[in-house]
Each structure stands twice: as structure tokens, then as C-alpha cells.
Amino acid sequence: MPIYEFKCKKCGNIFEYLCLKKNDKNQACCPACGHEETEVLLSTFSSMNSGKAHRGGNEASSSSCSPSSGFS
């Protein structure tokens, strides 16, 4: 279920809208002014990665949830 970013054509408000169905993009109205004419914006995404994982470290050991040593 993608979250799309929209811009209101009337007031310029930028907002996010969760689209549960494919045609939900056509039904997004502005939460600020209620205007129904909006446009989908191109958005970027980001992902977080621990510093050690992308430098060849052990990904499991970089987690704060994993134990620091073997089984006890």
C-alpha cells in the first residue's frame, strides 16, 4: 500500500495520502482546504542502514537488539 505525496492545485498544500486501491490516487482531496483537484508529486525514498553493514561488518551484530555475545 503506497503512500503518495500530493499537491493541492488551489492552495498549494503538500500532503501525503495512503492509497489502498489503484484508483485512490484520483480521490485524494486536500486536507487543508478540501479542494479535490490535486496532483501527484514525484517523491524520493530513503532507507536506513547501519554503518557496519555496508562496510563489510556483520549485520546481526550491528543491531541494538541482538546479544553482544553467544548464547548464555
C-alpha positions as CSV (number, residue, x, y, z in Angstrom):
1,M,0.0,0.0,0.0
2,P,1.9,3.0,-1.2
3,I,1.8,6.4,0.4
4,Y,1.7,9.1,-2.3
5,E,2.6,12.8,-1.9
6,F,0.1,15.2,-3.4
7,K,0.0,19.0,-4.0
8,C,-3.3,20.9,-3.9
9,K,-3.9,22.9,-7.1
10,K,-5.9,25.5,-5.2
11,C,-3.9,26.3,-2.1
12,G,-0.5,24.6,-2.8
13,N,-0.7,22.4,0.3
14,I,1.6,19.3,0.1
15,F,0.2,16.3,1.9
16,E,0.6,12.5,1.9
17,Y,-2.3,10.1,1.2
18,L,-2.4,6.3,1.7
19,C,-3.8,4.7,-1.4
20,L,-5.4,1.3,-0.6
21,K,-6.7,0.8,-4.1
22,K,-5.2,1.6,-7.5
23,N,-7.8,4.3,-8.2
24,D,-7.5,6.0,-4.8
25,K,-5.0,8.5,-6.3
26,N,-8.0,10.1,-8.1
27,Q,-9.9,10.6,-4.9
28,A,-7.3,12.4,-2.8
29,C,-8.6,15.8,-1.7
30,C,-6.7,18.5,0.2
31,P,-7.0,18.2,4.0
32,A,-6.3,21.9,4.3
33,C,-9.0,23.4,2.0
34,G,-11.0,20.4,0.8
35,H,-10.2,21.0,-2.8
36,E,-10.5,17.9,-5.0
37,E,-8.0,18.9,-7.7
38,T,-4.6,17.6,-6.7
39,E,-1.5,16.4,-8.4
40,V,0.8,13.5,-7.5
41,L,4.3,14.6,-6.8
42,L,7.5,12.6,-7.5
43,S,8.9,11.7,-4.2
44,T,12.2,10.1,-3.2
45,F,12.6,7.5,-0.6
46,S,15.3,6.7,1.9
47,S,16.4,3.7,3.7
48,M,18.5,3.4,6.8
49,N,21.3,1.0,7.1
50,S,23.7,0.6,10.0
51,G,27.2,1.9,9.4
52,K,28.8,-1.5,9.9
53,A,26.5,-3.4,7.5
54,H,27.6,-1.6,4.3
55,R,31.3,-1.7,5.3
56,G,31.5,-5.4,5.5
57,G,30.6,-5.8,9.1
58,N,28.2,-8.4,10.5
59,E,24.7,-7.0,10.1
60,A,23.3,-9.0,13.1
61,S,26.0,-7.7,15.4
62,S,25.2,-4.1,14.5
63,S,21.6,-4.3,15.8
64,S,21.0,-3.0,19.2
65,C,18.5,-5.8,19.8
66,S,21.0,-8.7,19.2
67,P,23.1,-10.1,22.0
68,S,26.7,-8.9,22.1
69,S,28.0,-12.5,22.6
70,G,26.9,-16.1,22.0
71,F,24.2,-18.0,23.9
72,S,24.2,-17.8,27.6
